[in-house]
């Protein structure tokens, strides 16, 4: 049997191990000091940098060029971050330009789709297109939804279609008792469309909360097909709109106040669209606050600087329209109870001039904190480049705001 023996370690080997370990430590600290790496939220302790960077005399010309390019890129990136946040945070989250939210400007438009005829087994027939429409996706208590479908060929000519069965059923969560089914009455209009109106509150699904799926089976061009319509339904109203909306000029914005009779206290999320007098979408205003029980106020604001910055400016008066909202149910599924929507114009502003509307950037503790940190990052990057190459030409700061670290 072969025996293993332990040989004594020589003093030379000990010193060699210590030298290798020291080299690894120096490499680690140089890696930590690399400005190309992401910076921590707060600066590391000064002790981590006591070794300092590798002296420039030990770097080749190619290394110095790469390092200078790296530091210059850090200056560019930190400057871009600061200026982008400064620009984007001029207005609060609750008052944003309409162009930033094109998908939320017309919440009451019907949803239209055109897809190849789909059979029960999942197969499809591209020669027949099924065109569907549903008037809305979210339904508050008491609201209704309209469905329609028709079939056309590849050239757009109508294909005869007959609805054979239509059932709506609540999609129960896993483990829950299956929800009841109700029959939908589809009928053919004067053209080629088949239409039905669904009112969950008027039948067996009146108390269901969640997604209700309507399965519509039909025959077209000698083939059987199926389409699905989904709506999300709230069976009770957590609050009721009450009283007349009013308008006022606040400390930093034009304010639209909507009285709300709150039955269930909690966090309410409300949004409204602001058009100018020519019907052009101008802003999306939102509200996200906790409300207690009783008569409360939902205030939708159009920030003053947003009004003054617009080029061209909005044609006055402004019009508040299409207000919708819900009570947020935290840690629950479904996570919301819908308010009754307010479709169309809700309030026309009396303000016909911007003369008395404030014109200053939005200020908050959060914005000041972020700008101060981004400014420090920008300054640190410029200082690192200047320390590495005192002859380097620093680009001018592209933007600044009074009172912040530059």
FENVEN-V123292 format. One record per backbone hydrogen bond with DSSP energy under -0.5 kcal/mol. CO is the residue of the C=O (numbers start at 1). NH is the residue of the N-H. If there is no record, write none. Layout:
BEGIN
CO & NH
CO & NH
END
This chain:
BEGIN
5 & 7
10 & 14
11 & 15
12 & 16
13 & 17
14 & 18
15 & 19
16 & 20
17 & 21
18 & 22
19 & 23
20 & 24
21 & 25
22 & 26
23 & 27
24 & 28
25 & 29
26 & 30
27 & 31
28 & 32
29 & 33
31 & 34
34 & 37
45 & 48
46 & 49
47 & 50
49 & 52
55 & 58
56 & 59
60 & 64
61 & 65
62 & 66
63 & 67
64 & 68
65 & 69
66 & 70
67 & 71
68 & 72
69 & 73
70 & 74
71 & 75
72 & 76
73 & 77
74 & 78
75 & 79
76 & 80
77 & 81
78 & 82
79 & 83
80 & 84
81 & 85
82 & 86
83 & 87
84 & 88
85 & 89
87 & 90
90 & 362
92 & 95
94 & 286
96 & 284
97 & 100
98 & 101
99 & 102
101 & 104
102 & 105
106 & 109
110 & 112
111 & 134
113 & 132
115 & 130
117 & 125
118 & 226
119 & 122
123 & 119
125 & 117
125 & 128
127 & 154
128 & 117
129 & 131
129 & 152
130 & 115
130 & 132
131 & 150
132 & 113
133 & 148
134 & 111
137 & 232
139 & 234
140 & 143
145 & 198
146 & 135
147 & 196
148 & 133
149 & 194
150 & 131
151 & 159
152 & 129
153 & 156
157 & 153
159 & 151
160 & 221
162 & 219
165 & 217
166 & 184
167 & 215
168 & 182
169 & 213
170 & 172
170 & 179
173 & 176
180 & 170
182 & 168
184 & 186
187 & 195
193 & 189
194 & 149
195 & 187
196 & 147
198 & 145
199 & 202
200 & 203
203 & 206
205 & 208
208 & 210
210 & 233
211 & 171
211 & 213
212 & 231
213 & 169
213 & 215
214 & 216
214 & 229
215 & 167
215 & 217
216 & 227
217 & 164
217 & 165
218 & 225
219 & 162
220 & 223
223 & 220
225 & 218
227 & 216
229 & 214
231 & 212
231 & 233
232 & 139
233 & 210
236 & 238
238 & 263
238 & 264
240 & 261
246 & 257
248 & 250
248 & 255
252 & 304
253 & 250
253 & 255
254 & 302
255 & 248
255 & 257
256 & 300
257 & 246
257 & 259
258 & 298
259 & 242
260 & 262
260 & 296
261 & 240
261 & 263
262 & 294
263 & 265
266 & 268
266 & 291
267 & 328
268 & 270
268 & 289
269 & 326
270 & 287
271 & 324
272 & 285
273 & 275
273 & 321
274 & 282
274 & 283
275 & 319
276 & 279
280 & 276
282 & 98
283 & 274
283 & 285
284 & 96
285 & 272
287 & 270
289 & 268
291 & 266
294 & 262
296 & 260
297 & 299
298 & 258
298 & 300
299 & 301
300 & 256
301 & 303
302 & 254
303 & 307
304 & 308
305 & 309
306 & 310
314 & 316
315 & 277
318 & 349
319 & 275
320 & 346
320 & 347
321 & 273
323 & 342
324 & 271
325 & 339
326 & 269
326 & 328
327 & 337
328 & 267
328 & 330
329 & 332
335 & 329
337 & 327
341 & 343
342 & 323
344 & 322
347 & 320
347 & 349
354 & 357
360 & 305
364 & 368
365 & 369
366 & 370
367 & 371
368 & 372
369 & 373
370 & 374
371 & 375
372 & 376
373 & 377
374 & 378
375 & 379
376 & 380
377 & 381
378 & 382
379 & 383
380 & 384
381 & 385
382 & 386
383 & 387
384 & 388
385 & 389
389 & 392
392 & 394
401 & 404
END
